[in-house]
Amino acid sequence: MATNIRGNNDGEHGENDSYTIHGRGVVDRDTLVNEVNNGQHPNHHVVNVNGQEYVRSNPDSTESNNINKD
């Protein structure tokens, strides 16, 4: 279970094609989306943007903890 996930903004238009998880390294978007959908990272959820799924953190009061807040 990851508590700190960072989007890498490494897609063609700055979207997150991969994420970095502290202590684990870089994880591709599809893998992380599947893990979040399977409940492995309960402080995160999946959003659909223009037909693509991305991981977002559940918002809290600390902006620095939030992956590309929506």
N, C-alpha and C positions, 0 to 999 in steps of 0.2 A: 504494500500500500504506500503510494507516494503522497507526501504532504507538500512537496515543493516541485512543481512542474513548470518549466519555462518554455514558451513558444520560441522557435528559432527564426521565424520570419524569413525562411529560406526558399519560399516558393517563388515562382516567376513574377508575381505581383506583390510580394511581401507577405503572402499568407504562410501559415505554418504547415510545411510539409513534414516536419519532424519536430520533436520536443526533446528537451534535456531534463532528465530526472536525476537529481542529486544522488550520488552513490551508485547509479546505474548507467548513466551515459545517455547517448542519443537513441531515441526510439522513434520509428517512423509513425506517421499519422494513423494509418490504418490499424496498426498493432495497438496503439494507445486507445483509439476509438473503441476497438473490440474489448480491451481491458476495462474501460470505463463502463461500457454497456453491460459487462459481466459483473459489475459491482466491485472491481478490484481497487478502485480509487474513489471512495465514497464522498470525498469533498470536491468532486468534479462532475461535470455533466457534458453531454454532447449537444452541439447545435448544428443545424443544417443551414449553410449559407450557399445560395445559388447551386443547390444540388450536391454540395460537398459537405461531409461531416467533419467537424473540428471539436477539439476538447477545450472546455472553459472551466475555470475554477468556480465553485459556488462563491458568490460575492461575500466579502466580509468588510470590516471597517478599515482594513489595512490595504490600500490600493496596491502596494508592492507585492502582495500575495496573490493578486488576481491575474490570470492569463488573459490578456487581451479582453478585458471586461466588456460585456455586451449590455 
